[in-house]
Each structure stands twice: as structure tokens, then as C-alpha cells.
């Protein structure tokens, strides 16, 4: 049975002026014979993944399997870090993504090309398939046509890694989904996952862009607080303005020491967004 660890916790933020943030969730699964990543994040996650593995006494070349929910850049970009891993991609997602022209909405063109070249190292997964002992693929289309979630049996109970079928708690509660290619299909996928959670109060949900969640009697319980900051050199000195997206904004000197509140930041206050 797997032990589940959250390597990177997602955050439900959206950039107004500079494209998608793509701060997505990445999970690590371990048992006696497998070391598995669920999604891999975007290009900016490379140091996070390496550091997270190193902190746990693990190496990238020890990863046996990488399970991908869908082919958007903020979920698929780093499978190339794991040279010995089998890459599991939803069959319908791969078929759809391989037919799209370069520049299609959020698709990682070069990574899709690489997956197509890898032959037997890539396994194409179908709905309901047990892709590893205790890990099943769940068809959850909408965000993309071939999106899947993964249900994992762990020592602490079942965990559902939703990818962007359920990006955040707002989508789980309301069924209204942001950024989707098929809104009706997305609503059905959210409802499918909701019913799984309602049927098993011990199950936990790892959304694509939020902290770990539980649902008991229809109420949502987060397992952690959000953590998200943006640091910027906005002046001519060496003081950084650090905007905590869920708390106060401060300035820090070159050594990282907090020197006080910052009043130069434009806008009404810390970001409060439940979309991705």
C-alpha cells in the first residue's frame, strides 16, 4: 500500500498581466517497489522537485513511474527529469493532444512530441484501468477531452488526485469550473469526484491548484493553509517587496531580513482568487 506525500501544494491563483501562474499540485507515492510522481508541474518546478526528492533521501533516477493527468504545460513539463520512469498518459488525452496545432491552449507542444517519440516507455491509460497496484485512472473530461484523475489506496485511506478536473475548493463546492474546453463535461466530472468523496468521508482530495481537502457531510475541510508569495525588486535599492498572496505585504533587505510593511504596492490588497 502506498504512502502519499505532497511534494508541492497547489495554489488557486491567476496572473492578471503575465499569463498563467500554473502553481499546481505534485504528489509522491512510495511503496516497497515503486516511487511514483503524480503530475510534474511546470518548468519553474525543476528546483522544487529536485529539492523535495533530496530532502527525502531520494534521487530522480529512482522514480519508477510518472502519472500525468493531462497535457497542459503546468502538469506535464518535467517528466524528462526522470530518465528511468515509465510515463503514464491518458490514452484519449494523448490522441487529442497529438492532433493539435502548435500554440493550442496551454498544451506543451515539445513535451507532447517527446512523448510520441518515447515508444514503449509511455503507457496509455484507459478509464478504470489499474495503472499500478492500488492506483486507478478515472476519466474526468472537460478541462481537456482526455483528462483523468487518479484514485490511490494509501495507508491512511483513499486519495483522489484530481488534476484540473477539480482545480480548487470553489469548483468542488459549486460545480462551476473555470478554464475548461467543455463546461458541461467538467460539471459532470466534478460531480463524479464529489460523489466519490461523499461516499467515503475518509477519502482526501488533492485538487490541481489547491491544498489537500476533505469533504464530510458536504462540508469542505482543508488540511493546510495556503502559502504563496511573490518577491520583486521594485525600487533602486536592494529591498525586495514581498507580496504574500494570503497575508500582509512586507519589504526585505538583501539578506532576506524583514524590514517592515511595504506601501508601494499598487492594488486593493492581497489577491483573493479562487480560480486558477
BAKOLPA-538577 format. One record per residue: residue in three letters; x, z, y of N, C-alpha, C in turn. Coordinates in steps of 0.05 Angstrom, whole numbers, padded with zeros to 5 digits, always signed. Each point is the difference from the previous one (the first is absolute). Example, Ala and Ser with C-alpha at 12.3 -4.5 7.8 and 13.67 -1.06 7.14 Angstrom:
<rs>
ALA+00264+00156-00114-00018+00000+00024+00018+00000+00024
SER-00007-00014+00021+00016+00001+00024-00015+00014+00022
</rs>
This chain:
<rs>
UNK+00017+00000-00024-00017+00000+00024+00018+00000+00025
UNK-00009-00014+00020+00017-00004+00024-00001+00024+00019
UNK+00022+00004+00013+00001+00017+00024+00000-00019+00024
UNK-00017+00007+00019-00003-00017+00024+00012+00014+00024
UNK+00015-00016+00015+00014+00010+00025-00005-00021+00022
UNK-00005+00009+00024-00005-00018+00022+00027-00004+00014
UNK+00011-00024-00003+00026-00006+00014-00004-00003+00030
UNK-00021-00015+00008-00007-00003+00028-00030+00002+00003
UNK-00008+00017+00018-00029+00003+00005-00009-00019+00022
UNK-00022-00014-00005-00010-00020+00019-00011+00013+00025
UNK-00004-00016+00021-00011+00009+00025-00020-00021+00011
UNK-00023+00009+00009-00021-00019+00008+00003-00009+00029
UNK+00023-00012+00007+00005-00008+00027+00001-00030+00004
UNK-00006-00009+00024+00001-00028+00006+00015-00004+00026
UNK+00018-00019+00001+00014-00007+00024-00017-00018+00018
UNK-00002+00007+00026-00016-00016+00018+00014-00026+00009
UNK+00026+00002+00004+00014-00022+00013+00021-00013-00018
UNK+00008+00012-00022+00024-00010-00015-00006-00005-00029
UNK-00023-00009-00007-00006-00007-00027-00006+00025-00017
UNK-00003-00004-00026-00008+00022-00017+00023+00020-00004
UNK-00007+00026-00001+00020+00020-00007+00007-00001-00030
UNK-00021-00002-00016+00005-00002-00029+00012+00025-00012
UNK-00008+00023+00010+00010+00026-00012-00017+00006-00024
UNK+00009-00009-00023-00016+00001-00024+00010+00021-00020
UNK-00016+00007-00019+00007+00020-00020+00016-00012-00023
UNK+00020+00015-00009+00016-00008-00023+00002+00024-00019
UNK-00007-00003-00025+00000+00021-00020+00021-00005-00021
UNK+00010+00022-00011+00019+00000-00022-00013+00014-00024
UNK+00002-00014-00023-00010+00011-00026+00024+00004-00019
UNK+00000+00022-00014+00021+00005-00020-00012+00011-00025
UNK+00010-00010-00023-00004+00014-00025+00027-00002-00015
UNK+00000+00005-00026+00025+00001-00015+00014-00028-00001
UNK-00015-00021+00002+00011-00027-00004-00004-00019+00024
UNK-00016+00007+00019-00006-00018+00023+00006+00013+00026
UNK+00009-00016+00019+00003+00007+00028-00013-00022+00015
UNK-00022+00006+00014-00019-00020+00010-00005+00003+00029
UNK+00001-00022+00015-00010+00001+00028-00026-00014+00002
UNK-00018+00012+00015-00026-00012+00007+00002-00010+00029
UNK+00001-00026+00003+00006-00014+00026+00028+00007+00009
UNK+00010-00015+00020+00027+00004+00009+00004+00001+00030
UNK-00022-00003+00015+00002+00001+00029+00011-00025+00013
UNK+00004+00001+00026+00011-00023+00015+00030+00002+00003
UNK+00012-00019+00013+00030-00001+00003+00011+00026+00012
UNK-00014+00013+00018+00011+00024+00012+00001+00024-00019
UNK-00012-00003-00024+00000+00022-00019+00026+00001-00017
UNK+00018-00019+00002+00023-00001-00017+00015+00026+00001
UNK+00008+00011+00023+00014+00026+00000-00017+00023-00010
UNK-00026-00001+00004-00017+00022-00010-00001+00000-00030
UNK-00002-00023-00012-00001-00002-00029+00026+00009-00012
UNK+00022-00010+00011+00026+00008-00011+00005+00030+00003
UNK-00007+00011+00023+00004+00029+00004-00019+00016-00018
UNK-00025-00009-00003-00018+00015-00016+00008+00001-00029
UNK+00011-00022-00010+00010+00000-00028+00025+00017-00002
UNK+00018-00002+00019+00024+00016-00001-00005+00030+00001
UNK-00020+00008+00016-00007+00028+00001-00010+00011-00026
UNK-00010-00017-00017-00011+00007-00026+00020-00005-00022
UNK+00025-00007+00007+00020-00005-00020-00004-00026-00015
UNK-00013-00019+00013-00007-00026-00013+00014-00023+00014
UNK+00002-00022-00014+00012-00025+00011-00020-00023-00003
UNK+00004-00019+00018-00018-00023+00000+00002-00016-00026
UNK+00024-00001-00012+00002-00016-00025-00012+00015-00024
UNK-00009+00024+00004-00014+00014-00022-00030-00004+00000
UNK-00011-00012+00021-00028-00006+00002-00008-00020-00022
UNK-00019+00006-00016-00008-00017-00023-00023-00019+00007
UNK-00017+00009+00019-00024-00016+00006-00007+00003+00029
UNK-00009-00021+00012-00011+00000+00027-00028-00012-00001
UNK-00020+00016+00008-00028-00009-00001-00010-00007+00028
UNK-00008-00024+00004-00008-00010+00026-00031-00002+00002
UNK-00011+00010+00021-00029-00001+00004-00009-00028+00011
UNK+00016-00011+00018-00006-00026+00012+00025-00010+00014
UNK-00002-00025+00009+00025-00014+00009+00004+00000+00031
UNK-00010+00020+00014+00006+00002+00028+00027+00013+00004
UNK+00013-00008+00022+00028+00007+00005+00005+00030+00000
UNK-00019+00016+00009+00004+00029+00001-00004+00015-00026
UNK-00004-00015-00022-00003+00011-00026+00019-00012-00021
UNK+00009-00024+00004+00014-00015-00020+00030-00004+00007
UNK+00008+00005+00024+00026-00010+00010+00025+00009-00014
UNK-00001+00023-00013+00025+00012-00010+00003+00000-00030
UNK-00015-00016-00015+00004+00000-00029+00028-00010-00007
UNK+00012-00015+00019+00027-00011-00006+00022+00022-00001
UNK-00007+00024+00009+00020+00022-00002+00004+00010-00028
UNK-00017-00008-00019-00001+00012-00027+00007-00021-00021
UNK+00025-00005-00005+00009-00023-00015-00009+00000-00029
UNK-00005+00024-00011-00007+00001-00029-00029+00005-00005
UNK-00016-00001+00021-00028+00006-00003-00017-00024-00008
UNK-00020+00006-00016-00022-00019-00005-00019+00002+00024
UNK-00007-00023+00012-00018+00000+00023-00028-00008-00010
UNK-00019+00018+00006-00028-00005-00008-00015-00008+00024
UNK-00013-00023-00001-00015-00011+00022-00027-00008-00010
UNK-00022+00005+00015-00026-00009-00010-00001-00030-00004
UNK-00010-00009-00023-00001-00028-00006-00015-00017+00021
UNK-00024+00009+00007-00016-00015+00020+00013+00000+00027
UNK+00014+00022+00007+00014+00001+00026+00023-00020+00000
UNK+00015-00001-00021+00022-00019-00001-00009-00029+00001
UNK-00022-00005-00015-00010-00028+00001-00010-00007+00028
UNK-00013+00018+00013-00010-00005+00027+00024-00003+00020
UNK+00018+00020-00001+00023+00000+00019+00017-00025-00003
UNK+00004-00009-00024+00018-00023-00004-00012-00026+00010
UNK-00026+00000+00006-00013-00024+00011-00001-00001+00030
UNK+00008+00022+00013-00003+00002+00029+00024-00013+00014
UNK-00005-00010+00024+00021-00012+00016+00016+00022+00015
UNK+00025-00006+00007+00016+00019+00015-00014+00010+00025
UNK+00002+00026+00006-00013+00011+00023-00028+00010-00005
UNK-00009-00001-00025-00026+00011-00006-00001+00030+00006
UNK-00022+00009+00009-00004+00028+00009+00015+00021-00017
UNK+00021+00010+00011+00015+00023-00011+00014-00006-00027
UNK-00002-00024-00010+00014-00005-00026+00030-00001+00004
UNK+00014+00010-00020+00030+00000+00000+00009-00026-00014
UNK+00002-00022+00015+00005-00026-00011+00024-00001-00018
UNK+00023+00010+00010+00025-00002-00016-00001+00017-00025
UNK-00013+00023+00002-00002+00017-00023-00018-00012-00022
UNK-00021-00013+00009-00018-00014-00019+00016-00022-00015
UNK+00016-00015+00016+00017-00020-00012+00019+00012-00020
UNK+00011+00023+00006+00019+00013-00018-00014+00009-00026
UNK-00024+00010+00003-00015+00009-00024-00006-00024-00018
UNK-00006-00023+00012-00005-00024-00016+00024-00009-00015
UNK+00024+00006+00010+00025-00008-00013+00009+00018-00022
UNK-00012+00024-00001+00011+00021-00018-00009-00002-00029
UNK-00019-00016-00005-00008-00005-00028-00009+00025-00014
UNK+00012+00005-00023-00009+00022-00018+00004+00028+00012
UNK+00015+00002+00022+00004+00026+00013-00025+00009+00015
UNK-00019-00019+00004-00025+00006+00014-00023+00000-00020
UNK-00015+00021-00001-00023+00002-00017-00025-00003+00017
UNK-00018-00017-00008-00025-00005+00015-00022+00017-00013
UNK-00012+00018+00016-00018+00020-00010-00029-00008+00005
UNK-00018+00007-00019-00028-00006+00002-00016+00026+00003
UNK-00024-00003+00010-00018+00023+00004-00004+00015-00026
UNK+00004+00027+00001-00004+00017-00023+00024+00002-00019
UNK+00020-00016+00005+00024+00000-00017+00016+00026+00003
UNK+00009+00010-00022+00018+00023+00000+00028-00012+00003
UNK+00011+00001+00024+00025-00013+00006+00024+00017-00009
UNK-00005+00026-00003+00019+00019-00011-00017+00021-00015
UNK+00011+00016-00018-00015+00021-00012-00012+00019+00021
UNK-00026+00002+00001-00012+00017+00020-00004-00011+00027
UNK+00006-00026+00004-00003-00013+00026-00017-00025-00003
UNK-00023-00001+00014-00018-00022-00003-00004-00014+00027
UNK-00002-00027-00001-00006-00016+00024-00030-00001+00004
UNK-00008+00003+00026-00028+00000+00007-00004-00022+00021
UNK-00016-00020-00006-00005-00021+00019-00015+00011+00024
UNK+00012-00005+00024-00012+00010+00025+00003-00021+00021
UNK-00013-00023-00003+00004-00022+00019-00014+00005+00027
UNK+00008-00016+00019-00012+00002+00027+00022-00003+00021
UNK+00016+00021+00001+00023-00002+00019+00016-00025-00005
UNK+00006-00005-00026+00009-00026-00009-00016-00007-00026
UNK-00001-00025-00007-00017-00007-00023+00008+00012-00027
UNK+00025+00005-00004+00009+00010-00026+00010+00028+00000
UNK-00006+00015+00021+00009+00028+00003-00008+00017-00025
UNK+00019+00017-00009-00007+00021-00020+00009+00027+00010
UNK-00014+00021-00009+00010+00027+00001+00010+00008-00027
UNK+00013+00023-00002+00010+00009-00026-00009+00029-00004
UNK-00011+00005-00024-00008+00027-00007+00020+00011-00020
UNK+00011+00023+00007+00022+00012-00015-00008+00027-00011
UNK+00005+00004-00026-00003+00026-00012+00025+00016+00004
UNK-00002+00022+00015+00023+00017+00006-00005+00028-00012
UNK+00021+00016+00000-00001+00027-00010-00021+00016+00015
UNK-00005-00006+00026-00019+00015+00016-00028-00013+00001
UNK-00005-00020-00015-00025-00014+00001+00004-00029+00008
UNK-00022-00015+00002+00002-00028+00007+00006-00004+00030
UNK+00016-00021+00006+00005-00008+00027-00007-00029+00003
UNK-00012-00007+00022-00008-00028+00005+00017-00010+00024
UNK+00017-00018-00005+00017-00012+00021-00015-00025+00010
UNK-00012+00003+00023-00020-00020+00009+00011-00024+00014
UNK+00026+00001+00009+00009-00022+00017-00018-00003+00024
UNK-00005-00025+00008-00016-00004+00024-00030-00005-00007
UNK-00008+00005-00025-00028+00000-00007-00014+00023+00016
UNK+00015+00023+00002-00009+00022+00017+00025+00008+00016
UNK+00001-00008+00025+00024+00004+00016+00002+00029+00011
UNK-00023+00012+00004+00000+00026+00014-00027+00015-00006
UNK-00001+00024+00009-00024+00017-00006-00025-00011+00014
UNK+00003-00013+00023-00023-00011+00013-00014-00021-00017
UNK+00016-00017-00012-00011-00021-00018-00013+00013-00024
UNK+00012+00021-00011-00011+00013-00023-00028+00012+00006
UNK-00003+00012+00023-00024+00013+00008-00022-00020+00008
UNK+00007-00019+00016-00020-00018+00012-00005-00025-00017
UNK+00019-00009-00015-00002-00025-00014+00005-00024+00018
UNK+00005+00005+00025+00006-00022+00019+00030-00004+00002
UNK+00009-00024-00006+00028-00006-00005+00011-00018+00022
UNK+00023+00009+00011+00014-00016+00020+00019-00019-00014
UNK+00005-00023+00012+00020-00019-00010-00005-00008-00029
UNK-00019-00017-00004-00007-00009-00027-00008-00029+00001
UNK+00006-00014-00022-00008-00028-00002-00028-00004-00009
UNK-00012+00021-00012-00027-00001-00010-00013+00028+00003
UNK-00015+00004+00021-00011+00026+00006-00019+00010-00022
UNK-00016-00017-00011-00019+00009-00021+00015+00008-00025
UNK+00020-00015-00008+00016+00007-00023+00015+00026+00005
UNK+00010+00004+00024+00013+00025+00007-00018+00024-00003
UNK-00025-00003+00010-00019+00022-00002-00005+00007-00030
UNK-00002-00020-00016-00005+00005-00029+00025+00014-00012
UNK+00024-00008+00009+00024+00013-00011+00002+00029+00009
UNK-00006+00005+00025-00001+00028+00009-00019+00017-00016
UNK-00024-00012-00005-00020+00015-00015+00009+00005-00029
UNK+00013-00020-00011+00010+00004-00028+00020+00024-00001
UNK+00017+00002+00020+00019+00022+00001-00014+00026+00006
UNK-00019+00000+00019-00016+00024+00006-00013+00011-00025
UNK-00012-00017-00016-00014+00009-00024+00020+00012-00020
UNK+00024-00010-00002+00020+00012-00017+00007+00028+00009
UNK+00003+00003+00026+00006+00027+00011-00023+00019-00004
UNK-00024-00009+00005-00023+00018-00003-00004+00008-00029
UNK+00007-00018-00018-00003+00006-00029+00021+00020-00010
UNK+00022+00002+00015+00022+00017-00009+00011+00015+00024
UNK-00011+00023+00007+00009+00015+00024+00030+00008-00001
UNK+00012-00001-00023+00029+00007-00002+00018-00024+00007
UNK-00012-00023+00001+00016-00024+00006+00009+00000+00029
UNK+00023-00011+00005+00010-00003+00028+00002-00030+00006
UNK-00002-00005+00026+00002-00028+00010+00024-00002+00018
UNK+00017-00020-00005+00021-00007+00018-00007-00026+00014
UNK-00011+00002+00025-00007-00024+00015+00025-00016+00008
UNK-00005-00025+00008+00022-00017+00008+00014+00010+00025
UNK-00015+00013+00018+00011+00008+00026-00011+00027+00008
UNK+00003+00020-00017-00010+00027+00007+00014+00019-00020
UNK-00004+00026+00005+00011+00020-00018-00018+00002-00025
UNK+00010+00014-00020-00015+00004-00024-00026+00015+00006
UNK-00022-00009-00013-00027+00011+00005-00014+00008-00026
UNK-00017+00020+00002-00019+00006-00021-00028-00002+00011
UNK-00019-00005-00017-00029-00001+00007-00015+00019-00019
UNK-00013+00020+00012-00016+00019-00015-00027+00002+00012
UNK-00021-00007-00015-00028+00000+00009-00003-00017+00025
UNK+00015-00021+00001-00002-00019+00023+00017+00008+00024
UNK+00013+00023-00001+00017+00008+00023+00029-00008-00006
UNK+00014-00008+00022+00028-00009-00002+00018+00023+00006
UNK+00020+00004-00017+00020+00021+00004+00028-00012+00000
UNK+00014-00002+00023+00028-00010+00000+00019+00021-00012
UNK+00020-00010-00014+00020+00018-00012+00023+00006+00019
UNK+00002-00013+00022+00022+00004+00019-00009-00009+00028
UNK+00016+00008+00020-00004-00010+00027+00014-00026+00004
UNK-00010-00016+00019+00013-00025+00007+00027+00007+00013
UNK+00020-00017-00004+00025+00002+00014+00008-00028+00010
UNK+00002-00003+00026+00007-00026+00011+00010+00003+00029
UNK+00024-00011+00005+00012+00001+00026+00012-00027+00007
UNK+00000-00006+00025+00014-00024+00011+00020+00010+00021
UNK+00025-00008-00004+00021+00008+00019+00010-00024+00016
UNK+00004+00004+00026+00008-00023+00017+00018+00010+00023
UNK+00019-00017+00007+00016+00004+00024-00014-00014+00023
UNK-00014+00015+00016-00017-00012+00022+00013+00001+00027
UNK+00022+00015+00002+00013+00003+00026+00029-00010-00001
UNK+00015+00006+00021+00028-00008+00001+00019+00022-00011
UNK-00011+00023-00006+00016+00022-00011+00000-00003-00031
UNK+00010+00021-00013+00001+00000-00029-00022+00017-00012
UNK-00021+00005+00016-00022+00016-00010-00021-00017-00013
UNK-00008+00007-00024-00021-00015-00014-00027+00012+00005
UNK-00020-00017+00005-00027+00009+00000-00011-00003-00028
UNK-00009+00023-00012-00009+00000-00027-00031+00004+00001
UNK-00014-00020-00007-00029+00002-00001-00009+00007-00028
UNK-00010+00024-00002-00012+00009-00025-00029-00010-00001
UNK-00006-00017-00018-00026-00013+00000-00023+00019-00007
UNK+00007+00024-00010-00021+00019-00007+00006+00027+00013
UNK+00016+00000+00022+00007+00025+00013+00012-00005+00028
UNK+00014+00019+00012+00011-00003+00027+00023-00020+00001
UNK+00004-00011+00023+00023-00018+00006+00021+00017+00013
UNK+00026-00004-00009+00022+00015+00011+00023-00019+00007
UNK+00020+00011+00014+00025-00015+00003+00022+00014-00016
UNK+00020-00016-00009+00022+00012-00015+00026-00012+00012
UNK+00021+00016+00000+00025-00011+00010+00014-00015-00023
UNK+00025-00009+00006+00014-00018-00019+00005+00014-00026
UNK+00001+00027-00001+00005+00014-00024-00025+00005-00016
UNK-00023-00007+00012-00026+00005-00014-00014+00025+00009
UNK+00013+00016+00018-00012+00025+00009-00024-00005+00018
UNK-00022+00014-00005-00024-00002+00017+00006+00012+00027
UNK-00005-00015+00021+00006+00009+00027-00025+00005+00017
UNK-00024-00006-00011-00024+00006+00015-00021-00022-00004
UNK-00023+00005+00012-00022-00020-00001+00007-00024+00017
UNK-00010-00023-00008+00005-00025+00015-00025-00009+00013
UNK+00002-00007+00026-00023-00009+00015+00001-00029+00007
UNK+00021-00015-00009+00002-00028+00007-00017-00018-00017
UNK-00009+00010-00023-00014-00016-00019-00027-00009+00012
UNK-00005-00026-00001-00026-00010+00009-00021+00004-00020
UNK-00025+00000+00008-00023+00002-00018-00013+00027+00000
UNK-00023+00003-00012-00015+00024+00002+00010+00023-00017
UNK+00016-00005-00021+00009+00022-00017+00009-00011-00027
UNK+00006+00018-00019+00009-00009-00026-00021-00018-00012
UNK+00010-00019-00015-00019-00020-00013-00018+00014-00019
UNK-00025-00009-00001-00020+00011-00018-00014-00023-00013
UNK+00011-00011-00021-00010-00024-00013-00005+00005-00029
UNK-00023-00008-00010-00005+00002-00029+00002-00027-00014
UNK+00009-00020+00015+00004-00026-00013+00029-00006-00003
UNK+00007-00021-00016+00028-00005-00006+00010-00024+00015
</rs>
